[in-house]
Amino acid sequence: MRGTPQAMRAINDGSALRLLLEHGRLSRTELGALTGLSKPTASQTLTRLERAGLVMSVGLSTLGTPGRAAELYEINPSAGYAVGFDVEPGVIRAAAVDLSGAVVSQVQVAGKPGERDAVVHVTHAYDELLAASGLSRDQVGSAVVGVQAGYDPTAKALRHAKHLPGWQGPDIRDRLSTALGTGVEIENDVNLVALAEYATGASTGTMTSVLLWSGRGIGAAVLIDGRLHRGATGSAGEVGYIPVPGQPLRPPSGRKSAGGFDRSCSAVAIRELGRSLGLHGTDVVKMVQAALTGGRGTEEFLDALAARYATGLTAIIAVIDPEVVILAGPLLQAGGEHLRSRVAHHVAELGLRPVPTRLGLVVDQPVLTGSCRVALSALRDTIFADTARPAGSSRPTG
């Protein structure tokens, strides 16, 4: 970028906005000190951003320092909104966040009986969300849809989505963007959890990490040099297909297509393991939790379960060589520290080296949290890249 006045203003504006997001409220003097700008330039930057509706004055400093009280500024949270979705079979959760990252509203919408149109279902959830938040469509600048599948950008379609009625077929992202009236990105649900953990969770500060998710099935996400690795077709992380000892290379006749790791660590497989060792119940999460209280077969159950997770993890670790492994999802979280320590022990015995293993910290609706965070990041990038527009022009909406 050439050093034109307009380019320099854009750089200064973007720096100011990011600092306000990081520090909250700042005075002109504080902003100048943080950016290295002169006091007049810092004042001009804040005036320009205030006229554009991106920052706002929030009163005077109350620090009680000698002299005239400094005027304070912060990001205008209503300058833009982003929306995240978490799609599961039969239900969609959605949340709206403002430019500061605060959640404005959240809804959960079940699919109508017989509904097989993904666009209709997402649009219904979107309309419910907007009604709950009091927002209009032109106020939303970005949306991210988290799904239990991988999005192939070349084919413009989802892969591994047979369990999601209505999500097959080409151009799903374009059709959603048209229906919602804003830019839409589709991302794998486990990838979104990994990005949330990287931002504010258990993998913050690392460069290379693996997140293993265990729920109804098994999945993973990989960050390399701080960047999400999706693979050539969006299928990176479909670790359920990893062959593991004790499982046939092909699924038994009549069963759905799945790999050995998935058949070993699916909810059904874990329930069968528990019952074989004397544990009862149909809710596998409660079964894992009950095993923590002790009793007949519980130690053997936890150790066998940890060995199953570690077997697949070892293959992933041998290829990726991560700094840290994050264990997430309802089943791994249910096992807590007892299960985590056992998984780490088996990985150390099976693998090339011991790998730091942590439980995920983003446990409250992690997929929705991740989708909102990614949508908000895209919104901010769009706004911050366009801060040099003439005063009075409309802000970007997607």
Residue pairs with C-beta under 8 A, 6 or more apart in sequence:
1 7
1 11
6 388
7 388
9 45
9 48
9 387
9 388
10 385
10 387
10 388
12 35
12 37
12 41
12 45
13 45
13 48
13 49
13 384
13 387
13 388
14 384
14 385
14 387
15 35
16 31
16 35
16 42
16 45
16 46
16 49
16 55
17 49
17 54
17 55
17 75
17 380
17 383
17 384
17 387
18 384
19 26
19 31
19 34
19 35
20 26
20 31
20 55
20 73
20 74
20 75
21 75
21 100
21 101
21 380
23 30
23 34
24 74
25 58
25 72
25 73
25 74
26 34
26 72
26 73
26 74
27 61
27 70
27 71
27 72
27 73
28 39
28 42
28 43
28 46
28 70
28 71
28 73
29 39
29 42
29 70
30 70
31 37
31 42
31 45
31 46
31 73
32 38
32 39
32 41
32 42
35 42
37 45
46 55
46 73
48 387
48 391
49 55
49 387
50 56
50 57
50 73
51 391
51 392
52 387
52 389
52 391
52 395
53 76
53 79
53 395
54 75
54 76
54 79
54 383
54 387
54 395
55 73
55 74
55 75
55 76
56 73
56 74
56 76
57 71
57 72
57 73
58 72
58 73
58 74
59 71
59 72
60 69
60 70
60 71
60 72
61 69
61 70
61 71
61 72
62 69
75 99
75 100
76 99
77 98
77 99
77 100
77 102
78 98
78 99
79 99
79 383
79 395
80 98
80 99
80 139
80 141
80 379
80 380
80 383
80 395
80 396
81 96
81 97
81 98
81 99
81 104
81 133
81 135
81 139
81 140
81 141
81 379
82 96
82 97
82 140
82 141
82 142
82 143
82 144
82 372
82 375
82 376
82 378
82 379
83 94
83 95
83 96
83 97
83 126
83 129
83 140
83 142
83 143
83 144
83 182
83 372
83 375
84 94
84 95
84 97
84 143
84 144
84 146
84 368
84 369
84 370
84 371
84 372
84 373
84 374
84 375
85 92
85 93
85 94
85 122
85 125
85 126
85 143
85 144
85 145
85 146
85 368
85 371
86 92
86 93
86 94
86 146
86 189
86 365
86 367
86 368
86 371
87 118
87 122
87 145
87 146
87 147
87 148
87 164
87 167
87 189
88 148
89 148
89 163
89 164
89 165
90 110
90 111
91 108
91 109
91 110
91 111
92 108
92 109
92 111
92 121
92 122
92 125
93 106
93 107
93 108
93 109
93 125
93 365
93 368
94 106
94 107
94 108
94 109
94 125
94 126
94 128
94 129
94 368
95 103
95 104
95 105
95 106
95 107
95 129
95 368
95 372
96 103
96 104
96 105
96 106
96 129
96 130
96 133
96 135
96 140
97 103
97 104
97 372
97 375
97 376
98 104
99 376
99 379
99 380
99 383
101 373
101 376
103 372
104 133
104 135
105 129
105 132
105 133
106 129
106 132
106 368
107 125
107 128
107 129
107 132
109 121
109 124
109 125
109 128
111 121
112 121
115 121
115 165
115 166
116 165
116 166
117 166
118 164
118 165
118 166
118 167
118 172
118 176
119 166
119 172
119 175
119 176
119 179
120 166
121 166
122 145
122 176
122 179
122 180
123 179
123 180
126 143
126 180
130 136
130 137
130 140
137 180
137 181
137 182
138 181
138 397
139 397
140 180
140 181
140 182
140 397
140 398
141 182
141 183
141 379
141 382
141 383
141 395
141 396
141 397
141 398
142 182
142 183
142 185
142 375
142 376
142 378
142 379
142 382
142 398
143 176
143 180
143 182
143 183
143 184
143 185
143 375
143 398
144 184
144 185
144 186
144 187
144 192
144 371
144 372
144 374
144 375
144 378
145 176
145 184
145 185
145 186
145 187
145 371
146 187
146 188
146 189
146 192
146 367
146 368
146 370
146 371
147 158
147 161
147 164
147 167
147 186
147 187
147 188
147 189
148 161
148 163
148 164
148 188
148 189
148 219
149 158
149 159
149 160
149 161
149 164
149 167
149 188
150 158
150 159
150 160
150 188
150 230
150 231
150 233
150 234
150 235
150 236
150 237
150 238
151 157
151 158
151 159
151 172
151 173
151 186
151 187
151 188
151 234
152 158
152 159
152 233
152 234
152 235
153 234
154 233
155 170
155 233
156 170
156 171
156 172
156 173
156 174
157 168
157 169
157 170
157 171
157 172
158 164
158 167
158 168
158 172
158 186
159 233
159 234
159 235
160 235
160 238
161 167
161 168
162 168
162 256
172 186
173 184
173 185
173 186
176 184
176 186
177 183
177 184
177 398
181 398
182 397
182 398
183 378
183 398
185 374
185 375
185 378
187 370
187 371
187 374
188 219
188 221
188 230
188 234
188 237
189 213
189 219
189 367
189 370
190 211
190 213
190 219
190 220
190 221
190 237
191 221
191 228
191 230
191 237
191 370
192 366
192 367
192 369
192 370
192 371
192 373
192 374
193 211
193 213
193 221
193 328
193 329
193 360
193 362
193 366
193 367
193 370
194 203
194 209
194 211
194 221
194 222
194 223
194 228
194 326
194 370
195 221
195 223
195 228
195 370
195 373
195 374
196 362
196 366
196 369
196 370
196 373
197 203
197 204
197 209
197 211
197 326
197 328
197 360
197 361
197 362
197 366
198 204
198 206
198 209
198 223
198 226
199 373
200 361
200 362
201 326
201 360
201 361
201 362
202 324
202 326
202 358
202 359
202 360
202 361
202 362
203 209
203 211
203 223
203 324
203 326
203 358
206 223
206 322
206 323
206 324
207 223
207 224
207 225
207 226
207 323
208 223
208 224
208 225
208 320
208 321
208 322
208 323
209 222
209 223
209 322
209 323
209 324
209 325
209 326
210 220
210 221
210 222
210 313
210 316
210 317
210 320
210 322
210 324
210 325
210 326
211 220
211 221
211 222
211 223
211 325
211 326
211 327
211 328
211 360
212 218
212 219
212 220
212 239
212 309
212 312
212 313
212 316
212 325
212 326
212 327
212 328
212 329
212 332
213 219
213 220
213 221
213 328
213 329
213 332
214 265
214 309
214 327
214 328
214 329
214 330
214 331
214 332
215 267
215 329
215 330
215 331
216 266
216 267
217 240
217 258
217 262
217 265
217 266
217 267
218 239
218 240
218 261
218 262
218 265
218 266
218 312
219 237
219 238
219 239
219 240
220 237
220 239
220 316
221 228
221 237
222 228
222 229
222 236
222 237
222 316
222 320
222 322
223 229
224 320
229 236
230 236
231 237
239 259
239 261
239 312
239 316
240 258
240 259
240 261
240 262
240 266
241 258
241 259
241 260
241 261
241 262
242 259
242 260
242 261
242 312
242 315
242 316
243 249
243 259
243 260
243 261
244 260
244 261
244 264
244 308
244 311
244 312
245 311
246 260
246 264
247 259
247 260
247 261
247 263
247 264
248 260
249 260
251 257
251 258
251 263
258 266
261 311
261 312
263 269
264 308
264 311
264 312
265 308
265 309
265 312
267 284
267 331
269 308
270 284
270 287
270 288
270 305
270 331
271 282
271 284
271 287
273 301
273 304
273 305
273 308
274 281
274 284
274 287
274 288
274 291
274 297
274 301
277 296
277 297
277 298
277 300
277 301
277 304
278 296
278 297
279 287
279 290
279 291
279 297
279 298
279 301
280 287
281 287
281 290
284 331
285 330
285 331
285 334
286 334
288 305
288 331
288 334
288 335
288 339
289 334
290 298
291 298
291 301
291 302
291 335
292 298
292 302
292 335
292 336
292 338
302 335
302 338
302 339
302 342
303 342
305 335
305 339
305 342
306 335
306 339
306 342
306 343
306 345
306 346
307 342
307 346
309 327
309 332
309 343
309 346
310 343
310 346
310 347
310 349
310 350
311 346
311 350
313 325
313 343
313 347
313 351
314 347
314 350
314 351
317 325
317 347
317 351
317 352
317 355
318 351
318 352
322 355
323 355
323 356
324 355
324 356
324 357
324 358
325 347
325 355
325 356
325 357
325 358
326 357
326 358
326 359
326 360
327 333
327 339
327 340
327 343
327 357
327 358
327 359
327 360
328 359
328 360
328 362
328 366
329 360
332 339
332 340
332 343
332 359
332 360
333 359
333 360
333 363
336 359
337 359
340 357
340 358
340 359
343 357
344 354
344 355
344 357
347 354
347 355
347 357
348 354
348 355
360 366
362 369
362 370
382 396
382 398
383 395
383 396
386 395
386 396
